[in-house]
Amino acid sequence: MYKHVLVPTDGSSLSRKAVREAIRIAKASNARVTALHVLPKYNPPYELGMWVPDEKDYVASSREAAKKILSYVQKECAAAGVRCAEIDTFSDHPYEEIINAARKSKCDLIVMASHGRRGLAGVLLGSETQKVLTHAKTPVLVIR
């Protein structure tokens, strides 16, 4: 059925639910999983008197946080006997990175969480899931 499943994750409980579903699908299809975590780019605020970490420290601490989030996927995949790769990347537009990762990795399914923002919050903040659904050519399964 599927050969390669992309699962973007931010480490939230809903995102972990999507990870478990992606692994279940991959196991049933004898597919592999690629876990993706998109980190915000370094954009320090420019206010007088405010301490701002330098870019090198920001990148290091962000990568450490990503490593923890992605290790959850790696452990779950190992427990299920599913092959897993990890990607972490920096971007201010996560949906673009999700679509690019699916294309570059030749994934045939994206499994991702919907954080369920509704009403004004959904309109103002936008939805990365909605953007992926709108722009991706790869099929997308949304987990609630």
C-alpha positions in Angstrom: 0.0 0.0 0.0 2.4 2.7 1.2 6.2 2.5 1.0 7.4 5.7 2.8 5.4 7.7 5.4 6.4 11.2 6.4 5.4 12.3 9.9 6.0 15.9 10.9 6.1 16.2 14.7 6.4 19.0 17.2 6.4 16.7 20.2 2.9 17.6 21.4 0.5 14.9 22.6 -1.6 15.2 19.5 1.5 15.0 17.4 2.6 11.9 19.2 -0.8 10.4 18.4 -0.1 11.1 14.7 3.4 9.4 15.1 1.7 6.3 16.5 -0.8 6.2 13.6 2.0 6.7 11.0 3.9 3.8 12.5 0.8 1.6 12.6 0.3 2.3 8.9 3.9 1.8 8.0 4.0 -1.5 9.9 0.9 -2.8 8.1 2.3 -1.7 4.8 5.9 -2.8 5.4 6.8 0.8 4.8 9.4 3.1 6.4 8.9 6.3 8.3 10.7 9.6 8.1 10.2 11.9 11.1 10.4 15.6 10.5 10.8 18.4 13.0 10.8 22.0 11.7 12.6 24.5 14.0 11.9 28.3 13.8 14.7 30.3 12.2 16.9 32.5 14.4 15.0 35.8 14.6 16.2 37.7 17.6 14.1 40.6 18.9 15.9 43.9 18.7 15.1 45.7 21.9 17.6 47.7 23.9 18.7 46.1 27.1 17.3 42.7 26.2 19.5 39.7 26.4 19.4 37.7 23.2 21.2 34.3 22.7 23.7 34.3 19.9 22.8 32.3 16.8 25.3 29.5 17.5 23.7 28.9 21.0 20.2 29.1 19.5 21.0 26.5 16.8 22.6 24.2 19.3 19.8 24.4 21.8 17.2 24.0 19.1 18.9 21.0 17.6 19.1 19.4 21.1 15.3 20.0 21.5 14.7 18.5 18.1 16.8 15.5 19.0 14.6 14.8 22.0 11.4 15.1 19.9 12.7 12.9 17.1 14.1 10.3 19.5 10.5 9.5 20.6 9.7 8.6 17.0 12.9 6.5 16.7 12.0 4.6 19.8 8.4 3.9 18.8 9.6 2.8 15.3 12.2 0.5 16.8 9.6 -1.0 19.1 7.4 -1.7 16.1 10.1 -3.0 13.9 9.7 -0.1 11.4 12.7 1.6 9.7 13.0 5.3 10.6 14.9 8.3 9.4 15.0 11.7 11.0 15.1 15.2 9.6 15.4 18.5 11.4 15.5 21.8 9.6 15.0 25.5 10.2 12.3 27.4 8.6 9.7 30.1 9.3 7.3 28.2 7.0 6.9 24.7 8.3 4.3 23.7 5.7 6.8 24.3 2.9 9.4 22.2 4.7 6.9 19.4 5.1 6.0 19.4 1.4 9.6 19.6 0.4 10.6 16.8 2.7 7.8 14.6 1.3 9.0 15.3 -2.2 12.7 14.9 -1.6 12.3 11.7 0.4 9.8 10.4 -2.1 7.1 9.8 0.5 3.8 8.6 -0.6 1.9 9.6 2.5 2.1 12.4 5.0 0.5 11.7 8.5 0.2 14.8 10.6 -1.7 16.2 13.5 -4.3 18.9 13.4 -4.0 21.2 16.3 -7.6 22.1 15.9 -7.5 25.9 16.1 -10.9 27.1 15.2 -12.6 30.4 14.8 -10.6 33.6 15.0 -7.5 31.9 16.3 -7.5 29.6 13.2 -7.9 32.5 10.8 -5.3 34.7 12.4 -2.7 32.1 13.1 -3.4 30.0 10.1 -2.9 26.3 10.1 0.2 24.5 8.9 -2.0 21.4 8.4 -4.4 23.4 6.2 -1.5 24.8 4.2 -0.1 21.3 3.7 -3.5 20.0 2.6 -3.9 22.9 0.2 -0.4 22.7 -1.4 0.8 19.1 -1.1 0.6 16.7 -4.0 1.3 13.8 -1.6 -1.8 12.4 0.1 -2.2 13.7 3.7 -3.9 11.9 6.6 -4.8 14.3 9.4 -5.1 13.0 12.9 -7.3 14.7 15.5 
